[in-house]
Amino acid sequence: MKIMFVSAEVAPFSKVGGLADVVGSLPKVLEKMGHEIAIFTPLHGCIDQQKYNIQEVPNSKLTIDYSYGQYYFNLKMTKLPDTNINVFFLDNSKYFAPFHEVYPRYIDTRYEHERFIAFSHASIEYARLLNFKPDVIHSNDWHTAMIPVYMKVNYKDDPFFKDTKNFFSIHNIAYQGQWFDDLLYFAQIDHKDVWNCWGLEHFGMLNWMKGAINYSDKIIVVSPNYAKEIMTYEGGHGLDWTLNHNSHKLLGILNGVDYSVYNPQTDKFIAKNYDENHLQFKEDNKKAVLEKFGLPYEKDKPLIAIVSRLVEQKGFDLFGPVCEELKALDAQFIILGNGARHYEDMFSYLSSTSSNIRAKIEFSVQLGNLMYAGADMFLMPSAFEPCGLSQLIALKYGTIPIVRATGGLDDTITGYPLENGNGFKFWNYSPYSMMDCIRYAIDIFKDKKDWAQLMQNAMKADFSWNQSAQKYVDAYKEACGKSGHIVN
């Protein structure tokens, strides 16, 4: 089949969260299964064009008329590393080139919408220009939620896309892309065609994710448990009614991990490579990461890591009431991430006022990997978690997750003391439930025999893309009602 992925971020070129990892890894497996893939993403100013040998596509200038005038795009491309997959970068001097962040913090909300409307619309036009006639266009999150709307409204009679089916992945339903309906004028979408409860209107506001849910042929949610949660009032963030109405299109497929990227045997960013048969070398990584954070090496004291965006979803409001208790625990904590200012300030305060907690308020892939390798435990107390990749990566590195049982965390972590346990879980979203679980994990850490078994269970868990990719292919074929264009 011909499959077109469209995403605001794609690893390794641009990355903020798990979305980039998914779009940078799932296509690799689909290609090995015999399918032809093309990926479309913005050429953000932060992308190193020289490093990735990104070259301009000849005669690729594209002009699109919007309400405020003409907008110009150029197309550049390279290969996804270790594949023959074309990654196309849409270059625009107004919307993407000026910024060194994928999602700039301090820009006008309407302007943010315009950026992704233009990107989504231009991606459709470039598919035609390149004569890439997809069986499936797979859009991801609200940034590309305009594509199913365009396809079912503006392009519904276009013979080029006559047999194309639209898939939409919800990686995080909390971010829906809501703004005032005058954006439709900019997007060149006729108000009368979409402004109703079966289209884009949502309590008087325009909601792009609602539109994608209504107009897509299939909706993929990134874990089975999260697919159930978002259909409830508590988990749906206002879209539960819409999702229940479209439940026949909804499919929960667990994200996978690209073990060619995240693997302690081959990882170039860690101090000493190891596997489940050479766990003694994990201590070399523990020493190295403690040195990076300015903490002393204490063999019998567990090291607990957090690598995360510092946002409310990730459960960081649980830390405030128990700050002093964290300082008194017989464990060390290292935190890496950036995000909301009040969380950055909280962890900076803890780092400067404690002997066992250190934080680096930054984003670093290299340091993150060293933390996965060097820590004994990995803490994810999320308020909600669509899938979560961090706990899956931690498992591969033999770093035992401590998670709140929600969404994909509940799907992937089996709580100790079950025989096949690979981590620790707590259910109540409260600071004291989190602390009880951390204390329990610290106690088990002292039992070296049980801890060794936990590490073995964790590292043997298989969360590669193979099984999940087959589920995607089955869904693509079902939607298309045919076997697809298999590439030999």
C-alpha positions as CSV (number, residue, x, y, z in Angstrom):
1,M,0.0,0.0,0.0
2,K,1.0,3.6,-0.4
3,I,0.8,5.3,3.0
4,M,1.4,9.1,3.6
5,F,2.2,10.2,7.1
6,V,1.8,13.8,8.1
7,S,3.2,15.1,11.4
8,A,4.3,18.2,13.1
9,E,7.4,16.4,14.4
10,V,9.5,13.4,13.2
11,A,12.4,11.9,15.0
12,P,15.3,12.2,14.6
13,F,14.9,15.5,12.8
14,S,12.6,17.3,15.2
15,K,11.3,16.0,18.5
16,V,9.3,17.3,21.5
17,G,7.5,14.1,22.6
18,G,6.4,10.6,21.8
19,L,4.6,11.8,18.5
20,A,8.0,12.2,16.9
21,D,9.2,8.8,18.0
22,V,6.1,7.1,16.6
23,V,6.3,8.8,13.2
24,G,10.0,8.2,13.1
25,S,9.8,4.5,13.8
26,L,6.5,2.9,12.7
27,P,7.1,3.7,9.0
28,K,10.4,1.8,9.2
29,V,8.5,-1.4,10.1
30,L,5.8,-0.8,7.5
31,E,8.4,-0.4,4.8
32,K,10.0,-3.8,5.8
33,M,6.5,-5.3,5.5
34,G,6.5,-4.2,1.8
35,H,4.6,-0.9,1.8
36,E,5.6,2.4,0.2
37,I,5.8,5.3,2.7
38,A,6.2,9.0,2.4
39,I,6.4,11.4,5.4
40,F,5.6,15.1,5.3
41,T,6.7,17.5,8.1
42,P,7.5,21.2,8.5
43,L,11.1,22.4,8.0
44,H,11.4,23.9,11.4
45,G,14.3,26.3,12.0
46,C,15.7,23.9,14.6
47,I,16.3,21.1,12.0
48,D,20.0,20.6,11.1
49,Q,19.7,20.4,7.3
50,Q,23.4,19.8,6.8
51,K,23.6,17.0,9.4
52,Y,20.7,15.1,7.7
53,N,21.7,15.9,4.1
54,I,18.3,17.6,3.5
55,Q,18.2,18.8,-0.2
56,E,15.8,20.9,-2.1
57,V,13.5,19.1,-4.5
58,P,13.8,20.7,-8.0
59,N,10.8,22.7,-9.3
60,S,9.0,22.4,-6.0
61,K,7.8,25.9,-5.5
62,L,4.1,25.9,-4.5
63,T,1.8,28.9,-4.2
64,I,-1.5,28.6,-2.2
65,D,-4.1,31.4,-2.0
66,Y,-5.4,32.2,1.4
67,S,-7.7,35.0,2.6
68,Y,-4.7,37.3,3.3
69,G,-2.9,36.7,0.0
70,Q,-0.6,34.2,-1.5
71,Y,1.7,31.9,0.5
72,Y,4.8,30.2,-0.9
73,F,6.3,26.9,-0.1
74,N,9.4,25.0,-1.2
75,L,10.0,21.3,-0.7
76,K,13.1,19.6,0.6
77,M,13.8,16.0,1.3
78,T,16.1,13.3,2.7
79,K,15.8,9.7,3.7
80,L,14.6,8.4,7.1
81,P,17.9,7.0,8.6
82,D,18.5,3.4,7.7
83,T,15.5,3.2,5.3
84,N,14.5,4.1,1.8
85,I,11.6,6.2,3.0
86,N,11.4,9.8,1.7
87,V,10.9,12.4,4.3
88,F,9.6,15.7,2.8
89,F,10.1,19.0,4.6
90,L,7.8,21.9,3.8
91,D,9.8,25.1,3.8
92,N,8.0,28.3,4.5
93,S,9.8,31.5,5.5
94,K,6.8,32.9,7.5
95,Y,5.5,30.0,9.5
96,F,8.4,27.6,10.2
97,A,11.9,28.8,9.3
98,P,12.1,31.6,11.8
99,F,11.6,29.4,14.9
100,H,14.1,27.2,16.7
101,E,11.4,25.3,18.5
102,V,8.8,22.9,17.0
103,Y,6.1,24.6,19.2
104,P,7.3,28.2,20.0
105,R,6.2,29.1,23.5
106,Y,5.3,32.8,23.0
107,I,3.4,33.1,19.7
108,D,-0.1,34.2,19.1
109,T,-2.6,31.3,19.1
110,R,-4.3,32.3,15.9
111,Y,-0.9,32.4,14.2
112,E,-0.2,28.9,15.5
113,H,-3.4,27.7,13.9
114,E,-2.5,29.4,10.6
115,R,0.9,27.6,10.6
116,F,-0.6,24.2,10.7
117,I,-3.5,24.9,8.4
118,A,-1.0,26.0,5.8
119,F,1.2,23.0,6.4
120,S,-1.7,20.5,6.2
121,H,-3.1,22.1,3.1
122,A,0.3,22.3,1.4
123,S,1.0,18.6,2.2
124,I,-2.1,17.5,0.3
125,E,-1.1,19.7,-2.7
126,Y,2.5,18.3,-2.6
127,A,1.2,14.7,-2.7
128,R,-0.5,15.6,-6.0
129,L,2.6,17.5,-7.3
130,L,4.8,14.5,-6.5
131,N,2.2,12.2,-8.0
132,F,2.2,10.2,-4.7
133,K,-1.3,8.8,-4.8
134,P,-1.9,7.4,-1.3
135,D,-4.1,4.6,-0.3
136,V,-4.0,6.1,3.2
137,I,-3.2,9.5,4.5
138,H,-2.4,9.2,8.2
139,S,-2.6,12.5,10.1
140,N,-1.5,12.9,13.7
141,D,-2.9,15.1,16.5
142,W,-4.6,18.5,16.1
143,H,-1.7,20.0,14.1
144,T,-2.8,17.9,11.1
145,A,-6.4,17.4,12.0
146,M,-7.4,19.7,9.1
147,I,-6.4,17.1,6.6
148,P,-9.5,14.8,7.0
149,V,-11.6,17.9,6.9
150,Y,-10.0,19.2,3.7
151,M,-10.3,15.7,2.1
152,K,-14.0,15.2,2.9
153,V,-15.0,18.8,2.0
154,N,-12.7,20.6,-0.4
155,Y,-11.2,17.5,-2.1
156,K,-14.3,15.3,-2.0
157,D,-14.7,15.3,-5.8
158,D,-11.0,15.3,-6.7
159,P,-10.3,12.2,-8.8
160,F,-6.6,12.0,-7.6
161,F,-7.8,11.2,-4.1
162,K,-10.9,9.2,-5.1
163,D,-9.8,6.0,-3.3
164,T,-7.7,7.6,-0.5
165,K,-8.8,6.8,3.1
166,N,-8.1,9.1,6.0
167,F,-6.7,7.8,9.3
168,F,-6.3,10.1,12.3
169,S,-4.1,9.3,15.4
170,I,-4.9,10.8,18.8
171,H,-1.7,10.9,20.7
172,N,-3.1,13.3,23.3
173,I,-6.7,14.4,23.4
174,A,-6.0,17.3,25.8
175,Y,-4.7,19.3,22.9
176,Q,-7.5,19.7,20.4
177,G,-6.8,22.8,18.4
178,Q,-9.7,25.2,19.3
179,W,-10.2,28.7,18.1
180,F,-12.8,31.0,16.7
181,D,-14.6,30.1,13.5
182,D,-13.3,33.0,11.5
183,L,-10.3,30.7,10.9
184,L,-12.4,28.9,8.3
185,Y,-12.2,32.0,6.1
186,F,-8.4,31.8,6.2
187,A,-8.5,28.0,5.6
188,Q,-10.8,28.4,2.5
189,I,-13.3,26.0,4.0
190,D,-16.9,26.9,3.5
191,H,-18.5,27.7,6.8
192,K,-21.9,26.2,5.9
193,D,-20.3,22.8,5.0
194,V,-18.7,22.2,8.4
195,W,-20.3,24.5,11.0
196,N,-22.5,22.0,12.9
197,C,-22.2,19.5,15.7
198,W,-21.4,16.7,13.1
199,G,-18.5,18.8,11.8
200,L,-16.2,21.3,13.5
201,E,-18.5,23.3,15.8
202,H,-17.8,22.5,19.5
203,F,-19.7,24.6,22.1
204,G,-19.5,27.7,19.8
205,M,-15.8,27.2,19.0
206,L,-14.0,25.6,16.1
207,N,-12.4,22.3,17.1
208,W,-10.0,20.7,14.6
209,M,-9.7,17.4,16.5
210,K,-13.4,17.1,16.6
211,G,-13.5,17.6,12.8
212,A,-10.9,14.9,12.3
213,I,-12.8,12.5,14.5
214,N,-16.0,13.2,12.5
215,Y,-14.4,13.1,9.0
216,S,-11.8,10.4,9.3
217,D,-12.4,6.8,8.1
218,K,-10.5,5.4,11.1
219,I,-9.3,6.8,14.4
220,I,-6.3,5.3,16.0
221,V,-5.7,5.8,19.7
222,V,-2.2,5.0,21.0
223,S,-3.2,2.4,23.6
224,P,-6.2,0.2,24.2
225,N,-6.8,1.5,27.7
226,Y,-6.6,5.1,26.6
227,A,-9.1,4.4,23.9
228,K,-11.6,3.4,26.6
229,E,-10.7,6.3,28.9
230,I,-11.3,9.1,26.3
231,M,-14.8,7.8,25.8
232,T,-15.7,8.7,29.3
233,Y,-16.7,12.2,30.7
234,E,-13.6,12.2,32.9
235,G,-11.1,11.3,30.1
236,G,-12.6,12.8,27.0
237,H,-11.8,16.4,27.6
238,G,-15.2,17.4,26.2
239,L,-15.0,15.1,23.1
240,D,-16.4,11.9,24.8
241,W,-19.9,12.4,23.1
242,T,-18.2,12.8,19.7
243,L,-16.0,9.8,20.3
244,N,-18.9,7.6,21.4
245,H,-20.8,8.6,18.3
246,N,-17.8,7.5,16.2
247,S,-16.9,4.5,18.3
248,H,-17.3,2.2,15.2
249,K,-14.2,3.9,13.8
250,L,-12.1,3.8,17.0
251,L,-9.2,1.4,17.4
252,G,-6.7,1.3,20.3
253,I,-3.2,0.2,19.2
254,L,-0.3,0.3,21.6
255,N,2.8,2.3,20.5
256,G,6.0,0.4,20.1
257,V,9.7,1.3,20.6
258,D,12.4,1.4,18.0
259,Y,15.0,-0.9,19.6
260,S,17.5,0.2,17.0
261,V,17.5,3.6,18.7
262,Y,16.8,2.6,22.3
263,N,19.0,-0.4,23.2
264,P,21.6,-0.5,26.0
265,Q,23.6,-3.0,23.9
266,T,24.2,-0.4,21.1
267,D,23.4,3.0,22.6
268,K,26.2,5.5,21.7
269,F,25.1,8.0,24.4
270,I,25.7,5.8,27.4
271,A,28.9,5.2,29.4
272,K,29.0,1.4,29.1
273,N,26.9,-0.9,26.9
274,Y,25.3,-3.9,28.5
275,D,22.5,-6.4,28.2
276,E,20.5,-8.6,30.6
277,N,23.5,-11.0,30.9
278,H,25.9,-8.2,31.8
279,L,24.0,-6.1,34.3
280,Q,27.1,-5.3,36.3
281,F,27.9,-2.7,33.6
282,K,24.8,-0.8,34.5
283,E,26.7,0.5,37.5
284,D,29.2,2.3,35.2
285,N,26.3,4.2,33.8
286,K,25.0,5.0,37.3
287,K,28.3,6.4,38.3
288,A,28.5,8.5,35.1
289,V,25.0,10.0,35.4
290,L,25.5,10.8,39.1
291,E,28.6,12.7,38.2
292,K,26.7,14.7,35.5
293,F,24.2,15.7,38.2
294,G,26.7,16.3,41.0
295,L,25.5,13.6,43.3
296,P,27.7,11.0,45.1
297,Y,27.7,7.4,44.0
298,E,26.0,5.2,46.7
299,K,25.6,1.6,45.5
300,D,22.9,0.6,48.0
301,K,20.8,3.7,47.5
302,P,18.4,3.6,44.5
303,L,18.6,6.3,41.9
304,I,15.2,7.4,40.6
305,A,15.0,9.3,37.3
306,I,12.4,11.5,35.7
307,V,12.8,12.5,32.0
308,S,9.8,14.4,30.9
309,R,8.1,17.5,29.7
310,L,7.2,19.5,32.8
311,V,3.5,19.8,32.3
312,E,0.4,19.2,34.4
313,Q,-0.5,16.0,32.5
314,K,2.7,14.3,33.8
315,G,1.6,14.5,37.5
316,F,4.0,17.1,38.8
317,D,1.4,18.8,40.9
318,L,1.7,15.7,43.2
319,F,5.2,16.8,44.2
320,G,4.4,20.1,46.0
321,P,2.7,18.7,49.1
322,V,5.5,16.1,49.7
323,C,8.6,18.1,48.9
324,E,10.1,17.6,52.3
325,E,9.3,13.9,52.3
326,L,11.1,13.5,49.0
327,K,14.2,15.1,50.6
328,A,14.1,12.6,53.5
329,L,13.8,9.4,51.4
330,D,16.7,7.0,51.3
331,A,17.0,7.5,47.6
332,Q,18.5,9.9,45.0
333,F,16.4,11.7,42.4
334,I,17.5,13.2,39.0
335,I,15.2,15.2,36.9
336,L,15.6,16.3,33.3
337,G,13.0,18.4,31.4
338,N,11.5,21.7,30.7
339,G,8.0,23.1,30.4
340,A,5.7,25.1,32.7
341,R,7.6,27.7,34.6
342,H,6.1,26.8,38.0
343,Y,7.3,23.2,37.7
344,E,10.7,24.3,36.5
345,D,10.9,26.6,39.6
346,M,9.8,23.8,41.9
347,F,12.4,21.3,40.7
348,S,15.1,24.0,40.7
349,Y,14.2,24.8,44.3
350,L,14.3,21.1,45.3
351,S,17.7,20.8,43.5
352,S,19.2,23.7,45.5
353,T,17.7,22.9,48.9
354,S,18.3,19.1,49.2
355,S,21.2,16.7,49.3
356,N,19.5,13.9,47.3
357,I,17.7,15.7,44.4
358,R,19.2,17.3,41.4
359,A,17.4,18.8,38.3
360,K,18.5,20.0,34.9
361,I,15.9,22.3,33.3
362,E,16.7,21.5,29.7
363,F,16.0,19.0,26.9
364,S,18.8,16.6,25.9
365,V,18.4,13.3,24.1
366,Q,22.0,12.2,25.0
367,L,21.6,12.9,28.7
368,G,18.1,11.3,28.7
369,N,19.5,8.1,27.4
370,L,22.3,8.1,30.0
371,M,19.6,8.5,32.6
372,Y,17.6,5.5,31.3
373,A,20.8,3.5,31.5
374,G,22.1,4.7,34.9
375,A,19.0,5.0,37.0
376,D,17.5,2.1,39.0
377,M,13.9,3.3,38.8
378,F,12.0,5.6,36.5
379,L,9.1,7.7,37.9
380,M,5.9,8.5,35.8
381,P,3.1,9.7,38.1
382,S,0.9,10.9,35.2
383,A,-2.5,12.3,35.7
384,F,-3.3,10.7,32.3
385,E,-1.0,9.0,29.8
386,P,-2.2,8.1,26.3
387,C,0.6,5.5,25.8
388,G,3.9,6.6,27.2
389,L,7.2,5.6,25.6
390,S,9.4,6.5,28.5
391,Q,8.3,3.5,30.6
392,L,8.9,1.2,27.6
393,I,12.4,2.6,27.0
394,A,13.1,2.3,30.8
395,L,12.1,-1.4,30.7
396,K,14.6,-2.1,27.9
397,Y,17.4,-0.5,29.9
398,G,16.5,-2.6,33.0
399,T,15.3,0.6,34.9
400,I,12.2,-0.3,36.8
401,P,9.2,2.0,36.2
402,I,7.1,3.4,39.0
403,V,3.8,4.6,37.4
404,R,0.3,5.6,38.1
405,A,-2.1,3.0,36.5
406,T,-3.6,5.1,33.7
407,G,-3.8,4.8,30.0
408,G,-0.9,3.0,28.4
409,L,1.0,2.9,31.7
410,D,-1.6,0.5,32.9
411,D,-1.5,-1.5,29.7
412,T,2.3,-2.0,29.7
413,I,3.4,-2.2,33.4
414,T,2.7,-5.3,35.4
415,G,2.9,-4.6,39.1
416,Y,5.2,-6.4,41.5
417,P,4.9,-8.9,43.3
418,L,3.2,-10.7,40.4
419,E,5.5,-13.4,38.9
420,N,5.8,-11.5,35.6
421,G,6.0,-8.1,37.3
422,N,8.1,-5.5,35.6
423,G,7.4,-2.4,37.7
424,F,5.3,-0.7,40.4
425,K,1.9,0.8,40.1
426,F,-0.4,3.1,42.2
427,W,-4.0,3.9,41.3
428,N,-5.1,6.9,43.3
429,Y,-4.0,10.2,41.9
430,S,-2.6,11.6,45.2
431,P,0.8,12.7,46.5
432,Y,0.5,10.1,49.3
433,S,-0.3,7.2,47.0
434,M,2.7,8.1,45.0
435,M,4.9,8.3,48.0
436,D,3.7,4.9,49.3
437,C,4.6,3.3,46.0
438,I,8.0,4.9,45.9
439,R,8.7,3.7,49.5
440,Y,7.6,0.2,48.5
441,A,9.9,0.2,45.5
442,I,12.8,1.4,47.7
443,D,12.2,-1.5,50.1
444,I,12.1,-4.1,47.3
445,F,15.3,-2.6,46.0
446,K,17.1,-3.9,49.1
447,D,16.2,-7.5,48.2
448,K,18.8,-8.1,45.6
449,K,17.3,-11.4,44.4
450,D,13.9,-10.0,43.8
451,W,15.3,-6.9,42.2
452,A,17.4,-8.9,39.8
453,Q,14.3,-10.8,38.7
454,L,12.5,-7.6,38.2
455,M,15.3,-6.3,36.0
456,Q,15.3,-9.6,34.0
457,N,11.5,-9.4,33.5
458,A,11.8,-5.7,32.4
459,M,14.5,-6.3,29.8
460,K,12.9,-9.4,28.3
461,A,9.6,-7.5,27.7
462,D,9.0,-7.1,24.0
463,F,7.4,-3.8,23.0
464,S,8.8,-3.6,19.5
465,W,6.7,-2.3,16.7
466,N,6.2,-5.7,14.9
467,Q,2.9,-6.7,16.4
468,S,1.4,-3.2,16.5
469,A,2.5,-2.5,12.9
470,Q,0.5,-5.5,11.7
471,K,-2.6,-4.1,13.4
472,Y,-2.0,-0.9,11.5
473,V,-1.8,-2.7,8.2
474,D,-4.9,-4.7,9.0
475,A,-6.8,-1.5,9.7
476,Y,-5.5,0.2,6.5
477,K,-6.6,-2.8,4.4
478,E,-10.0,-3.0,6.1
479,A,-10.6,0.7,5.4
480,C,-9.5,0.5,1.8
481,G,-11.5,-2.7,1.2
482,K,-8.7,-4.2,-0.8
483,S,-5.3,-5.7,-0.5
484,G,-3.6,-2.4,-1.5
485,H,-0.7,-1.7,-3.8
486,I,2.0,-4.0,-2.4
487,V,5.5,-3.0,-3.3
488,N,7.7,-5.9,-4.1
